[in-house]
């Protein structure tokens, strides 16, 4: 296994409280500190309602913490304005979801191209870059199909290609194997592990699927908003 390189993400004492000004606030994330390095794949496990998705939203700059620090590539993102945060997220964070979230009215290659378009890039070069990504992920034969014609595993490969479009240093996946059968799920997690090692991406995966855990460099456990290193064989 390759040794992880530079630190991509460094979270320190993150808290997230929903409804802070209501009579019944909910603290979803409690004093979480975490770092992820380039080339490292980290799995975050835990029961439903433990705060995993809330933490992933914080790490991916989708929501801001109630308190604490989050640095991605040494940028303190909690201090960015909403516009600057959206721009930073588009360039530096790739998301992969259990439900794929492909746009059904676009072809496979167009689903990848749209990320370039959002970043202000278009033209023949973008189409070629999208095609190359699909080739690398072995889904290029479906480039001109619409998502409804794809299997679940194929959809997730397209979603990974889309997440990689802007070559972000950080990839976040929320239950990426949750909608897939065993063999498709194994193929997807192997692909994400390869992306981490060969492309030197920092990859964090929220998952209940214990069959994929041997691919992880670290397995963390979340319970009642608290994050900890899971003991071996737990």
C-alpha positions, -999 to +999 in steps of 0.1 A: +000+000+000+014+034-009+021+058+020-003+088+021+012+121+011+003+157+019-027+166+041-057+175+020-083+180+047-079+191+083-110+195+105-106+206+141-133+207+168-162+208+144-197+212+158-229+213+139-261+223+157-294+225+139-321+248+152-296+267+175-322+294+182-351+270+188-362+255+221-350+220+210-317+223+191-301+192+178-263+187+179-255+164+150-217+167+150-198+171+183-162+182+185-150+163+155-113+165+145-101+147+114-074+148+088-072+130+055-041+128+033-037+124-004-038+088-014-058+078+017-092+061+018-111+065+050-144+048+058-168+064+083-193+039+098-220+042+124-258+037+129-285+058+112-289+091+129-253+091+142-243+123+123-224+107+094-242+126+066-241+158+086-203+154+089-199+147+052-219+178+044-195+199+066-164+183+051-177+189+016-185+226+022-222+220+017-230+234+051-210+255+075-202+243+110-216+260+141-181+262+154-146+247+147-121+249+119-120+232+084-090+235+061-089+220+027-055+225+009-046+249+037-077+271+029-098+279+059-131+274+042-153+284+072-143+320+065-153+321+029-185+339+017-212+317+002-202+326-034-165+319-027-174+287-009-195+274-039-166+282-063-141+265-040-163+234-036-167+231-074-130+231-079-118+211-050-145+186-039-161+157-058-193+141-045-207+106-051-241+096-038-260+064-032-288+076-055-263+086-082-280+120-089-274+118-126-295+142-148-319+119-167-323+143-196-286+143-204-265+116-219-237+099-200-210+121-215-231+152-210-235+144-173-198+146-170-194+176-193-218+197-172-193+199-144-168+215-168-195+238-180-203+249-144-166+258-140-168+279-172-152+255-196-168+242-229-159+231-264-142+202-281-115+199-254-141+194-227-159+167-247-126+149-252-117+152-215-151+138-206-147+109-230-112+101-216-126+100-181-153+076-192-127+054-209-106+053-178-136+041-158-146+016-185-180+031-192-172+049-225-193+024-244-223+040-228-213+076-235-243+084-256-269+065-236-293+082-212-290+072-175-323+052-176-306+026-199-278+019-174-274-006-146-268+007-111-231-001-113-228+017-146-246+047-131-222+048-102-192+047-126-206+077-144-211+095-111-174+088-102-164+102-136-184+133-129-169+137-095-134+135-110-142+160-138-125+190-122-097+168-108-105+177-072-082+166-044-110+155-022-137+129-030-166+123-006-190+094-011-223+088+008-232+051+008-218+046-028-225+008-027-259+011-009-280+007-041-258-019-057-256-057-057-226-073-042-205-076-074-213-041-086-206-027-051-172-045-050-163-031-084-172+005-073-152+003-041-122-012-059-125+017-084-125+043-055-095+026-039-076+028-072-086+065-076-072+072-041-039+054-046-032+061-083-046+097-085-035+106-050-070+117-040-082+120-004-113+098-003-138+097+026-167+072+024-197+070+046-209+034+045-228+006+064-213-020+041-187-039+062-178-060+031-158-031+017-139-022+048-107-041+040-101-015+013-098+013+039-066+028+053-086+038+084-121+030+097-137+056+119-169+052+138-196+078+145-220+076+174-243+104+186-222+130+167-189+118+181-162+104+158-136+079+170-112+053+156-130+020+156-111-007+175-100-037+155-126-065+151-153-042+166 
